[in-house]
Amino acid sequence: MQVVFSAEEIFSIAKAVRRQGETTDTVRGIAALTAAAPGDLSFLGNPKYKPDVAKTRASLVLVPIDYVGEPQANQLFVFVENPSVALAYVCARIEQSLWPRPTAGVHPSACVAPGAVVPASAIIGPLCVIEADARIGEHTHLQAQVFIGRGATVGDDCWLMPGCTVAAECVLGDRVRLQPGVVIGSDGFGYEFVNGRHEKVPQIGSVVIGNDVEIGANTTLDRARFSRTVVGDGTKIDNLVQIGHNVVVGRHCMVCAQVGIAGSTVVEDFVIIGGQAGLAGHLTVGRSSKIDGQSGVNTDLAPGSFVKGTPCLPYQLEQRINVLRRKLPDLFKRVDALESHFGAADSEKSSA
């Protein structure tokens, strides 16, 4: 990290409530409590690390407002509502310093087709391709080798990182962030078995992404067979996620890495899906449900469900089953011993 912040700047950026202690050090790095050295900023984001605060060598520590403890010499405690969020504010300022926005304009190596709309405030990086009738929003930044297909729309203040694809007729809302390698609008996986062959079903729909959506690296959203594949406002999708054709993901959902959602499934608002979970097609996952990592969902889920396992079961039931599953070897040994005992007893009775 090549930035320096004073204690006063950290206090302001972190939206602190109060402070305790003093330090003459400036912040030149960020580190975990146990790894921090003088000049580092650290934070108490998880209560289980509370004992580490008293031992940390960090110059500044972001702590929750109810934390009780004394800073060491030349150490400042900065009290905030949520230390993890406060650290995010600091990191956002660092991000702006390390990677400032380039000057607006179109790189000479970019290819912008006649009829495409690119405002003067946009940043179009090297080797980008923008096809005919595509529209780019104000202040949007396309980094190197981004492809925007015919008739596609990218909203205002978006950031598309290297190697992203937004295929023909797809739509991104405002303030959308795509990590490297995201593909929006690849063909849905649709085939019919006819006369001994898999015949491709044309995928002629689109993908529509709402405002303030973030999508992780190498994630793919298939275009609809007809109509739209949809992701609602504020939803965050991690790396290596596959979303099938005609899927509807609601507002403010969290979809963790390596999740797969098969075609025509509806995920309602505020759903959380853990990593490597798989959802079958044509299902409805109710509002505010939680799906644990590596779960397999093959039935509809009522609003507020919390499920785990494959096939998924209510979370607490699956936990109890897991406890019993670990006891199965001992149970079989006991059954074998009982069979041997009673079998020997029967043999003695028969011989008598």
N, C-alpha and C positions, 0 to 999 in steps of 0.2 A: 504494500500500500504506500502511495507516494503523496499522502495528504497529511496535514497537520491541523488539529483543532485545539483551541483553548478550552479550559473548563467552562468558561462563560458561554462559548459557542455550543458546547455539548448540552449545557443546561437549557439553552433556548431551543435547539433542534429537537431535543427529546421531550419537550413540553413538560418539563419537570414541575413538581409541586413544591419541593423544598430540598435543601441540601444539609449534609452533616460532615464536618471535617474540612480540611483544606489540602490543596496540592499545588505545587509550583510546576509540575510536569505538564507538558502538552501531550495530547493523544496522537500517537503515531502508528497505532495498530489496534486490532481487535483480537481478543483471545478468550478461550474458556477460562473459568475461574482457576482451575488447577494449573493451567499452562501459562497464565498471564505473567508479564514482567512489568517493571516500571515503564511508564509511557504507553501502556495498553489500557484500553477500555474493555471491561467485562460486564456481565449481567447475570442476575439470578432469575432465570426464566422458568425453572422447575423447582418446586419446593424440596425435592429430594436432595438438591445440591446446596441447601442452606448451610450445612456445616462448612462448606468450602469457602464461604464468604469470609469467615474469620481468618482463613489461612492464605487468601489470595494476595499476590504482590501487585495486582493491577492498581494503577494510579486513580482511575475512576471506576466506580461500580454502580450500575443501574439496579436499584432494588425496589421492590413493591412498597407502597406507602405504609404498610403495617409491619415492615421489617423492624426488628429490635436488635440492635448491636452497635458496637463502637468501631469506627474506622481506625486503622493504624496511623502511624505518623506519615505525613505526606501522602495521605489517601483521602479521597472524597467520595462519599456516598451520595448518589443522586436519586431522589425518591420520585417515582413515576407511577402512574396508574397501572401500566402493564409493561414490564421491562422488555419483553420480546417485541412488542409493538414499538416501544421507544427506540430499541436498537434498529428496527427496520427504518425508522425515520433517519437515523444517522447513516445507515447504509445507503439510503436513497440519495442523501447529499453526497456521499462518497462516489456513488455511481455517476452522478452528474459531473463530478470533478475529474474522474478517471476517463470517462467516455463522453466527452461533450458532443453535442449534435454537430454534424458537419454543416457547412454552408448549404443553403437550399439551392436546388438546381438538378439538372440531368447530366449524369456522367457521359462523356463522349462515346464510351463503348456501349452504352445502353441502346436498346432498339425500341422506339416508341412508334407504334403504327399510326397512320393518319386516322383521325376520328377518335383517338383516345383522348381523354380529358385529364391533363396533369396540371394542377395549379402551380403558380410560381413559388409557393411556400413549401412544396413537397421536396423531398430528397430522394433522388433515384440513383442508386449506386451502380457500380461497374457490372456490365454484362446482364443487366436486368432486361426482361422482355415484357412489354405491355402491348397486348394485341388490340385490334380495332374495337371501338365502342366501349372499351373499359374506362372506368372512372376512378381516379385516385383522389382522396380527400385532402383537405387543407392540413399542412404540417405533418403529413404522413411520411414515414421514413422506410424506404425499401433498401435493405442492404444488398450486398453482391448476389447476383445470380437468382434473383427472385423472378418468378414467372406469373404474370397476371393474364388470364385467358380472355378470349373475346367476350365482350359484354359483361364482364365481372365488375363488381363495385367494391371498393375499399374505402371505409369511412375516414373521418377526421382523426388526426393524432394517433394513428396506428403505427406499430413498429413491427415490420416483418424482417426477421433475421435471415442470414444467408441460406440459400437453397430452398426457400419456401415456394409452394405452388398454390395458387388460387385459380382453379380451372374455370372454364367458360360458364358464364351466367351465375356464378356463385356470388354471395354477398357477405361482406364483413361490416359490422357496425362500427361505431366510434370507439377509439381507445383500445382496440384489439391488439394483443401482443402474441405473435407467433414465434416460437423458438425455432432454431435451425432444422430444416428438413421436414417441416409440417406440410402435409398434402391435404388440401381442401378441395373436394370434388372429384376424386378418383371414382371410377365406375363401381357401382354396387355389385355385389357378387350374386348375379342372377342368371340362372340357366334352367332350361326345360329339357327333359330327356325325351327325345323324339326319334323314332326309327333307329334305335340303337346308338344315338349320338347325343352329346350334351350341346344343345343349341343355345347360343347366347341370347338373353333377353335384353334389348336396348334399355339403357339407363338414361332417361331423358329429363329427369328432374334436376334440382339444384341443391345447394347447401346454403343455409342462412344462419349466420352467426350474429348474436346480439351485441350490445354494447358492453365494454369492460370485461371481455372474455380473454383469458390467457390459456394458451395451448402449448404443451411441452414438446420437446424435440422428437421428431420422427413419428408423431401421431398422425393418424389418417382418419378422415371423415369422408365416407362414401356419399356420392350424390344419390338422390332418390331415384327409384325406378320411375316414378312420376311424382309430382308435387314437390315436397321439400324434406330434406334432413335438417333438423333445427337444433341449435344450442342457445339457451336463453341467457338473458343479461346476467353478468357477474359470475358466471360459472367458470371454474378453474379446472383444467384438464392436464394431467401429468404427461410424462414421456411414454412413448410406445403404447399408446392406447388405440384400439380399433373400434370405431363407431360405424355400424352398418347402415345400409340404405333405409331411408324413411324413419330412422330413429328420431325421437323427440326428447331432448334433455332439457329440463326446466331451468328456472332461474336459481342462481347462487348454489349450484351443486358443486361437490368436490369429487373428482374422479381420479383416483391414484394410478400409479404406473402399471402398465401391462394389463389393464382391464380390457375385456372384449364385450361389446354389446351388439347382439345380433339384430337383424333387420326388423323394423316396425315396432320395436319396443318403446314404451313411453316411460321416461323417468321424470317424475314430477318434481316440483320445486324443493330445494333445500335437502336433497338426498346426498349422502356420503357413501362412496363405494371404495372399499379398500383394495389394495394392490393385488393384481392377478385374479380378481374375481371375474366370473364369467356369467353373462346374462343371456338366456335363450331368447329367441325371437317372439314377437307378438305378445309381450307381457306388459303389465302395468306395475310400476314400482311406486307406491303411494308416497305422498308428500312427507318429508322429514324422516324418511326411513334411513337406516344404517345397515350396510352390508359389510361384514368383516372380510379381511383379506383372504384370498384363495377360496372364497365361497362359490358354490354353483347354484344359480337361481334359475329354476325351471317352472315356477308358478307365480301368479300375481302376488304382490305383497300389499297388505293394507297400509294405510297411512300410519306413520310412526313405528313401523316394524323395526326390529333389531335382530338380524339373523346371522348365522355362522354355519359353515360346513357344506359338504357336498353329498347329496342334495341338502340345501340349507334347511335349518331348523331354528326355532327361537333360540336366541343366544344362550340363555341360562340352561335350557334343556340340552343343547349341544355340549356345553361345558360339563354338565353332569355325566353325559354319555362318555365324554373323553376320560373322566376320572374312572368310570367303570371299565372302560376299554383297557386301561393300564392294569387292571386287576384280573383280566381274563386268564393270563397264563397260570397264576396261582389258583384260580377257580378250577381250571381244568385239572391241575395236579390233585386238588382235593377230590374232585369227582372220580379221577382214576384210582385214588387211594380208597375211596368208599366202595367203588366197584370191585376192587381187589379184595377188600375186607369181606364184603357180603358174599362175593363169589366163593371165597374160601369157606365161609361159614355154611353156605348151601351145600358145598361138596362134602363137608363133614357130616351134615345131616343125612345126605343121600347114602353115604357109605355106612352110616350107623343103621 
